[in-house]
Amino acid sequence: MTTLLHIEASAQRAERSLTRLLGREFFATWQHLRPHDRVLRRDLAVDPVEPIDAEWIAAAFTPPDARTPAMVDRLRGSDAIVDAVSAADVIVMGVPMYNYGIPGALKCWIDQSARIGRTFSFDLARGDVPIEPILSGKTLVVLSACGEFGFEPGGMRAAMNALDPQLAACAHYWGVTRERIHTVRIEYQEFKDARFAASVEAGKAAAVALAERLARAASASMSRAA
Ligand SMILES: Cc1cc2nc3c(=O)[nH]c(=O)nc-3n(C[C@H](O)[C@H](O)[C@H](O)COP(=O)(O)O)c2cc1C
């Protein structure tokens, strides 16, 4: 059985959100091919993650056996996030572009997902690269949407794209290497023209094709292991 973790970061309701539309296409395809897989969901619009603060940082950087009951309590939400990431084989994120980056709601989730001793270790004996991921072997699917266009490498707004680099930089906390990040993006939403209509159709088709490819790969690796 494969476990998928679906994080929705759009502040929009389902009927208006393009990233939620891509998520529906992806999961309908996956569940058609592999109906018995487990899907964990967190919709940050209805179940938000709070920003980290001084108490949270103190709790996270205190060794587990030295934490006070209040510290243990403070980390419960983060523990649940890390448990879900640890359990997942495939992490699917619906990520609208807001002000050229990820939504703040997702940044809060990311900040609570990066935990010393659980998702990364830190050791200065490793010299200039003291952070090492603890998790491994996972796949990240980014289902994105933006109002403008040209954020891809070489595109006219490539230098303004703070969304993809942020996710790529943090992916190691979730056990994802860069080669295992797959991104589907709908563009031109603000233009409402034929380019937008074509981008919606292309995005839906890409989400379906990606789900088919990854679901088939999951089935193939199960039959190799059997
Ligand atoms: C608060 C806000 C900020 C946005 N900032 C950008 C932006 O910087 N660049 C861009 O191309 N589109 C931007 N957009 C457009 C969204 O990326 C676009 O509407 C997208 O479809 C949102 O995803 P959703 O439909 O799943 O909610 C912004 C939209 C909102 C609501």
The ligand as an SDF file (V2000), in Angstrom:
LIG
                    3D

 31 33  0  0  0  0  0  0  0  0999 V2000
   -3.3390   37.2160   -2.6130 C   0  0  0  0  0  0  0  0  0  0  0  0
   -2.9790   36.7880   -4.0100 C   0  0  0  0  0  0  0  0  0  0  0  0
   -1.7070   37.0130   -4.4790 C   0  0  0  0  0  0  0  0  0  0  0  0
   -1.3750   36.6150   -5.7750 C   0  0  0  0  0  0  0  0  0  0  0  0
   -0.1030   36.8380   -6.2230 N   0  0  0  0  0  0  0  0  0  0  0  0
    0.2450   36.4230   -7.4650 C   0  0  0  0  0  0  0  0  0  0  0  0
    1.5600   36.6070   -7.9520 C   0  0  0  0  0  0  0  0  0  0  0  0
    2.4290   37.1310   -7.2880 O   0  0  0  0  0  0  0  0  0  0  0  0
    1.8540   36.1890   -9.2060 N   0  0  0  0  0  0  0  0  0  0  0  0
    0.9220   35.5640   -9.9980 C   0  0  0  0  0  0  0  0  0  0  0  0
    1.2400   35.1800  -11.1130 O   0  0  0  0  0  0  0  0  0  0  0  0
   -0.3400   35.3590   -9.5430 N   0  0  0  0  0  0  0  0  0  0  0  0
   -0.6850   35.7710   -8.3040 C   0  0  0  0  0  0  0  0  0  0  0  0
   -1.9640   35.5590   -7.8460 N   0  0  0  0  0  0  0  0  0  0  0  0
   -2.9090   34.8120   -8.6810 C   0  0  0  0  0  0  0  0  0  0  0  0
   -3.0300   33.3730   -8.1880 C   0  0  0  0  0  0  0  0  0  0  0  0
   -1.7990   32.7110   -8.2110 O   0  0  0  0  0  0  0  0  0  0  0  0
   -4.0490   32.6170   -9.0400 C   0  0  0  0  0  0  0  0  0  0  0  0
   -5.3160   33.2230   -8.8360 O   0  0  0  0  0  0  0  0  0  0  0  0
   -4.1470   31.1500   -8.7250 C   0  0  0  0  0  0  0  0  0  0  0  0
   -5.1590   30.5880   -9.5140 O   0  0  0  0  0  0  0  0  0  0  0  0
   -4.4320   30.8970   -7.2570 C   0  0  0  0  0  0  0  0  0  0  0  0
   -4.5660   29.5080   -7.0040 O   0  0  0  0  0  0  0  0  0  0  0  0
   -6.0240   28.9360   -6.6070 P   0  0  0  0  0  0  0  0  0  0  0  0
   -6.8990   29.1920   -7.8050 O   0  0  0  0  0  0  0  0  0  0  0  0
   -5.8320   27.4800   -6.3550 O   0  0  0  0  0  0  0  0  0  0  0  0
   -6.4970   29.6450   -5.3920 O   0  0  0  0  0  0  0  0  0  0  0  0
   -2.3240   35.9680   -6.5780 C   0  0  0  0  0  0  0  0  0  0  0  0
   -3.6080   35.7380   -6.0750 C   0  0  0  0  0  0  0  0  0  0  0  0
   -3.9480   36.1410   -4.8110 C   0  0  0  0  0  0  0  0  0  0  0  0
   -5.3220   35.8750   -4.2910 C   0  0  0  0  0  0  0  0  0  0  0  0
  1  2  1  0
  2  3  1  0
  2 30  2  0
  3  4  2  0
  4  5  1  0
  4 28  1  0
  5  6  2  0
  6  7  1  0
  6 13  1  0
  7  8  2  0
  7  9  1  0
  9 10  1  0
 10 11  2  0
 10 12  1  0
 12 13  2  0
 13 14  1  0
 14 15  1  0
 14 28  1  0
 15 16  1  0
 16 17  1  0
 16 18  1  0
 18 19  1  0
 18 20  1  0
 20 21  1  0
 20 22  1  0
 22 23  1  0
 23 24  1  0
 24 25  2  0
 24 26  1  0
 24 27  1  0
 28 29  2  0
 29 30  1  0
 30 31  1  0
M  END
$$$$
